[in-house]
Amino acid sequence: MNLGNIFPSLQRRGGCAIKKKVPFRRGVDGVVAHTKRFAELTTPSAPSKLASRHFFDGAATPPSQGGEYIFRYARTAINAAFLVVTVFTFSTHLHAQWLNHPTPGVPRTADGKPNLNAPTPRTADGKPDFSGIWEPERNRPCPPEGCLDMQVPQEFLNIGWKLKTGLPLQPAAAEVKRARAEENGKDDPVSRCLPGGPVKLHTTPLLRKIVQIPGLLVILNEMDMSFRQIFTDGRALPADPEPTWLGYSSAKWDGDTLVVETVGMRDGTWLDRGGTPMSGGAKITERFHRVNYGNLEIDLTIDDPQTFTTPWTIKLNQTIALDTDLLPYVCLENEQDLPHLLGK
């Protein structure tokens, strides 16, 4: 069997869909599973059962916060890919994208292991160097039987999960969030292969590469091969910007912390899979602090009077990903699911 006919995105990322007439099931990780629809298959294939069977063993209704699921076939869930390889005895070129290329300049302990607590790297002008490949903190444990998929962080589902009193939503915004949840998150831009915004890119469990040069910090995202520019050349934010998916970002240094301000985002942005809204008038402030070689902290503040009664701040933790590289995920590749997205 040619697995490429079943998983065209095997070397990238799998797709997301909600299938018509197929009930939602709560998976062992608590996230609603979505599986790819392939026109050439009239019945569930053995590989698709293998890849998603752990999702279809629970309740007939989705979890209250919905879920966005992306199979990661070629890196953190490469075990599942190898299992499929074993079952179907075929060969692929999983290493063609330098997924195991050694990261240069990694500090080591005496026993040769990466020293993630080593001092923060610095640029020629003495500022912290944020360059590297980063992934969200894995603060949402896998079930005892393990994750057969990407491990989403808590903030991916609920951006305010650390806030003891919850998000300070305006009444109208709370109603928007409730309505989105009732529709099973079908209108989430990411479900429709549209950008999720700068906050969601921090929590999506796909890798990001930061490239830092004088006057500019660029974030390259595996997610839809997108990029974000953060200017450090002293430019002011635009006064009346044309709204964009990621907004306009300018930054300045506060000691060893890079303070990034972003405006000009689109109305209708989702901050998480639970449907937390943000208006186009919001201002995002991010304080990037590289604690040491292996850890990055981002203090994220949202100031959006239209949506929230008061500004609020959370801390997002990121860890460095070594000996790998970006593997572009193209959501629209073989996308056939949009007509089948269901709400209530």
C-alpha positions as CSV (number, residue, x, y, z in Angstrom):
1,M,0.0,0.0,0.0
2,N,1.3,3.5,-0.9
3,L,0.9,5.4,2.3
4,G,1.4,8.6,0.4
5,N,-2.0,8.2,-1.1
6,I,-3.5,8.2,2.4
7,F,-1.3,10.7,4.2
8,P,-0.1,13.2,1.5
9,S,1.3,15.4,4.3
10,L,3.2,12.6,6.1
11,Q,6.4,14.6,5.9
12,R,4.7,17.8,7.0
13,R,1.6,17.9,9.2
14,G,-1.7,16.2,9.0
15,G,-5.0,18.1,8.4
16,C,-7.8,19.1,10.6
17,A,-11.5,18.5,10.0
18,I,-14.8,17.9,11.6
19,K,-16.5,15.2,9.6
20,K,-20.2,15.5,8.7
21,K,-22.4,12.8,10.3
22,V,-19.4,11.7,12.4
23,P,-20.0,12.3,16.2
24,F,-17.5,14.2,18.3
25,R,-15.6,12.0,20.7
26,R,-13.5,13.0,23.6
27,G,-10.0,11.7,23.2
28,V,-7.7,10.7,26.1
29,D,-6.0,14.0,25.9
30,G,-9.3,15.9,26.2
31,V,-9.1,17.6,22.8
32,V,-11.6,17.1,20.1
33,A,-9.9,15.1,17.3
34,H,-10.2,16.0,13.7
35,T,-9.0,13.6,10.9
36,K,-8.2,14.2,7.3
37,R,-10.8,13.4,4.6
38,F,-9.4,11.9,1.4
39,A,-11.6,11.6,-1.7
40,E,-10.0,8.4,-2.8
41,L,-11.1,6.6,0.4
42,T,-14.7,5.5,0.9
43,T,-14.2,3.8,4.2
44,P,-11.9,4.6,7.2
45,S,-8.5,3.3,6.3
46,A,-6.4,1.2,8.6
47,P,-3.7,4.0,8.8
48,S,-6.4,6.6,9.7
49,K,-7.7,4.2,12.4
50,L,-4.3,3.7,13.7
51,A,-3.5,7.4,13.8
52,S,-6.7,8.5,15.5
53,R,-8.3,5.5,17.3
54,H,-7.5,6.9,20.8
55,F,-9.8,9.9,20.0
56,F,-12.9,7.8,19.4
57,D,-13.3,6.1,22.8
58,G,-15.1,8.7,24.9
59,A,-18.2,10.8,25.2
60,A,-20.4,11.6,22.3
61,T,-20.1,15.4,22.9
62,P,-17.0,17.5,22.5
63,P,-15.2,19.0,25.5
64,S,-16.6,22.4,26.5
65,Q,-13.6,24.3,25.1
66,G,-13.5,22.5,21.8
67,G,-10.2,21.5,20.3
68,E,-8.0,22.1,17.4
69,Y,-5.9,19.1,16.5
70,I,-3.0,18.8,14.2
71,F,-1.2,15.5,13.7
72,R,2.5,16.0,13.9
73,Y,3.7,13.1,11.7
74,A,7.3,13.9,11.4
75,R,8.8,15.1,14.7
76,T,7.4,14.8,18.2
77,A,4.9,12.1,17.1
78,I,7.4,10.5,14.7
79,N,6.8,7.3,16.8
80,A,3.4,7.1,15.3
81,A,4.9,7.5,11.8
82,F,7.4,4.7,12.5
83,L,4.6,2.6,13.7
84,V,2.8,3.1,10.4
85,V,6.1,2.4,8.7
86,T,6.3,-0.9,10.5
87,V,2.8,-1.9,9.7
88,F,2.9,-1.1,6.0
89,T,6.7,-1.7,5.4
90,F,7.3,1.3,3.2
91,S,10.1,3.8,3.1
92,T,9.9,7.6,3.3
93,H,12.5,10.4,3.3
94,L,11.8,11.7,6.9
95,H,15.3,13.1,7.2
96,A,15.3,15.1,4.0
97,Q,14.5,18.4,5.9
98,W,17.5,18.2,8.3
99,L,15.3,17.2,11.2
100,N,18.3,15.7,13.0
101,H,20.9,18.3,12.1
102,P,23.0,19.1,15.2
103,T,22.5,22.6,16.6
104,P,25.9,24.4,16.6
105,G,27.3,26.0,19.7
106,V,25.2,24.2,22.2
107,P,26.8,24.5,25.7
108,R,27.4,21.1,27.3
109,T,27.7,19.7,30.8
110,A,30.6,17.6,31.8
111,D,28.8,14.4,30.7
112,G,28.2,15.9,27.2
113,K,24.5,16.7,27.6
114,P,23.1,20.1,26.6
115,N,23.3,22.5,29.4
116,L,20.0,24.4,29.2
117,N,20.9,26.3,32.4
118,A,24.0,27.8,30.8
119,P,24.2,31.6,30.6
120,T,22.0,33.5,28.1
121,P,23.8,34.0,24.7
122,R,24.5,37.6,23.8
123,T,24.9,39.5,20.5
124,A,27.9,41.6,19.6
125,D,26.4,44.6,21.3
126,G,25.9,42.7,24.6
127,K,22.1,42.3,24.3
128,P,20.4,38.9,24.9
129,D,20.3,36.9,21.7
130,F,16.8,35.2,21.3
131,S,17.9,33.3,18.2
132,G,17.0,29.7,18.1
133,I,14.1,27.3,17.6
134,W,11.5,27.4,20.3
135,E,8.4,25.5,21.3
136,P,5.7,26.1,24.0
137,E,6.1,24.7,27.5
138,R,4.6,21.2,27.8
139,N,2.4,22.1,30.8
140,R,-0.5,19.8,29.9
141,P,0.6,16.2,30.6
142,C,-0.1,13.3,28.3
143,P,-2.3,10.5,29.6
144,P,-0.7,7.4,31.0
145,E,-0.7,5.7,27.7
146,G,1.1,8.6,26.1
147,C,0.3,11.1,23.4
148,L,0.0,9.8,19.9
149,D,-0.1,13.4,18.7
150,M,1.2,16.9,19.5
151,Q,1.1,17.9,23.1
152,V,-0.8,21.2,23.3
153,P,-0.2,23.5,26.2
154,Q,-2.9,24.7,28.6
155,E,-2.9,28.2,27.1
156,F,-3.7,26.8,23.6
157,L,-7.2,25.8,25.0
158,N,-7.6,28.6,27.5
159,I,-5.3,31.6,27.4
160,G,-6.3,32.7,30.9
161,W,-6.0,29.3,32.6
162,K,-3.4,30.7,35.1
163,L,-5.6,33.6,36.1
164,K,-7.2,32.8,39.5
165,T,-10.3,34.8,38.8
166,G,-10.4,34.1,35.1
167,L,-10.4,36.5,32.2
168,P,-12.0,39.9,32.9
169,L,-14.4,39.7,29.9
170,Q,-16.9,42.3,29.1
171,P,-20.5,40.9,29.1
172,A,-20.7,41.1,25.3
173,A,-17.3,39.4,24.9
174,A,-18.3,36.6,27.3
175,E,-21.4,36.0,25.1
176,V,-19.2,35.9,22.0
177,K,-17.0,33.3,23.7
178,R,-20.0,31.2,24.8
179,A,-21.5,31.2,21.3
180,R,-18.2,30.2,19.8
181,A,-17.9,27.3,22.2
182,E,-21.5,26.2,21.4
183,E,-20.6,26.1,17.8
184,N,-17.7,23.7,18.6
185,G,-15.2,26.3,17.5
186,K,-16.0,25.8,13.8
187,D,-15.4,29.5,13.0
188,D,-11.9,29.6,14.5
189,P,-9.8,31.1,11.7
190,V,-7.2,28.3,12.1
191,S,-9.9,25.7,11.4
192,R,-10.3,27.5,8.1
193,C,-6.6,27.6,7.3
194,L,-6.4,31.3,8.2
195,P,-3.8,32.9,10.5
196,G,-4.5,32.6,14.2
197,G,-2.8,35.9,15.3
198,P,0.3,36.6,17.3
199,V,-1.0,35.2,20.6
200,K,-2.0,31.8,19.2
201,L,1.3,31.5,17.5
202,H,2.9,31.5,20.9
203,T,0.8,28.6,22.1
204,T,0.4,26.5,18.9
205,P,2.5,23.3,19.4
206,L,4.5,23.9,16.2
207,L,8.1,25.2,16.2
208,R,9.1,28.8,15.7
209,K,12.6,30.1,14.7
210,I,13.7,33.5,16.0
211,V,16.3,35.2,13.8
212,Q,17.8,38.3,15.5
213,I,19.8,40.9,13.6
214,P,20.5,44.6,14.3
215,G,17.2,46.5,14.1
216,L,15.0,43.5,13.5
217,L,13.8,40.3,15.1
218,V,12.0,37.9,12.8
219,I,9.9,34.9,13.9
220,L,9.5,32.2,11.3
221,N,6.6,29.9,12.0
222,E,6.1,26.3,10.9
223,M,2.4,27.1,11.0
224,D,1.4,27.9,7.4
225,M,5.0,29.0,6.7
226,S,4.2,32.5,8.2
227,F,6.5,35.1,9.6
228,R,6.3,38.0,12.0
229,Q,8.6,41.1,12.0
230,I,9.4,42.9,15.2
231,F,11.3,46.1,14.6
232,T,14.0,47.2,17.1
233,D,15.2,50.2,15.1
234,G,13.3,52.7,17.2
235,R,10.4,53.3,14.7
236,A,7.0,54.4,16.2
237,L,3.9,52.3,15.8
238,P,1.6,53.4,13.0
239,A,-1.1,55.8,14.1
240,D,-3.9,54.4,11.9
241,P,-2.8,51.0,10.6
242,E,-4.5,48.9,8.0
243,P,-5.5,45.8,10.0
244,T,-3.5,42.7,9.5
245,W,-3.5,39.2,10.9
246,L,-0.3,39.7,13.0
247,G,-0.5,43.5,13.4
248,Y,2.5,45.8,13.6
249,S,5.2,45.3,16.1
250,S,7.9,47.7,17.4
251,A,10.2,47.0,20.4
252,K,12.7,48.6,22.7
253,W,15.1,47.3,25.3
254,D,14.4,47.5,29.1
255,G,17.7,46.2,30.4
256,D,17.9,42.6,29.3
257,T,14.2,42.4,28.4
258,L,12.8,43.2,24.9
259,V,9.5,45.0,25.3
260,V,7.4,44.5,22.2
261,E,4.2,46.5,21.5
262,T,1.8,45.4,18.8
263,V,-1.3,47.2,17.3
264,G,-3.3,47.0,14.2
265,M,-4.7,43.5,14.4
266,R,-8.0,42.4,12.8
267,D,-11.3,42.2,14.5
268,G,-12.5,38.7,15.3
269,T,-9.2,37.3,16.4
270,W,-9.3,34.2,18.6
271,L,-6.8,34.2,21.5
272,D,-7.3,30.5,22.1
273,R,-9.2,27.4,21.0
274,G,-11.9,28.2,23.6
275,G,-12.9,31.2,21.5
276,T,-11.7,34.1,23.7
277,P,-12.1,37.1,21.5
278,M,-10.0,40.2,20.9
279,S,-10.9,43.3,19.1
280,G,-9.0,45.2,16.4
281,G,-8.4,48.0,18.9
282,A,-6.4,45.9,21.2
283,K,-2.8,46.6,22.1
284,I,-0.5,43.6,23.0
285,T,2.6,44.1,25.0
286,E,5.1,41.2,25.2
287,R,8.2,41.3,27.4
288,F,10.7,38.8,26.0
289,H,13.2,37.6,28.6
290,R,15.7,34.8,27.8
291,V,16.3,33.3,31.3
292,N,19.2,31.1,30.3
293,Y,20.3,29.1,27.2
294,G,17.3,26.8,27.1
295,N,14.4,28.9,28.4
296,L,12.5,31.9,27.2
297,E,9.8,33.8,29.1
298,I,7.2,36.0,27.5
299,D,5.1,38.2,29.8
300,L,2.0,38.9,27.7
301,T,-0.3,41.8,28.4
302,I,-3.6,42.4,26.5
303,D,-5.1,45.9,26.8
304,D,-8.5,45.8,25.0
305,P,-11.3,47.9,26.7
306,Q,-13.8,46.7,24.1
307,T,-13.3,43.1,25.1
308,F,-12.0,43.2,28.7
309,T,-12.9,45.2,31.8
310,T,-9.2,45.7,32.6
311,P,-5.8,44.8,31.1
312,W,-4.5,41.4,32.1
313,T,-1.1,39.7,32.0
314,I,0.1,36.1,31.8
315,K,3.5,34.4,31.5
316,L,4.2,32.1,28.6
317,N,7.2,29.8,28.9
318,Q,9.1,28.5,25.9
319,T,11.9,25.9,25.6
320,I,14.6,25.6,23.0
321,A,14.4,22.8,20.5
322,L,17.8,21.4,19.6
323,D,19.1,19.3,16.8
324,T,16.1,19.9,14.5
325,D,14.7,22.5,12.1
326,L,11.4,23.9,10.8
327,L,9.2,21.6,8.8
328,P,6.6,23.7,7.0
329,Y,3.0,22.9,7.8
330,V,0.6,23.9,4.9
331,C,-3.0,23.7,6.2
332,L,-4.5,24.0,2.7
333,E,-2.6,21.1,1.3
334,N,-5.2,18.6,0.1
335,E,-7.8,20.5,2.2
336,Q,-11.3,19.1,1.6
337,D,-12.8,19.6,5.0
338,L,-14.3,23.1,5.0
339,P,-17.7,22.0,3.6
340,H,-18.0,19.5,6.4
341,L,-17.3,21.7,9.4
342,L,-20.2,21.4,11.8
343,G,-21.5,23.7,14.6
344,K,-24.3,22.7,16.9
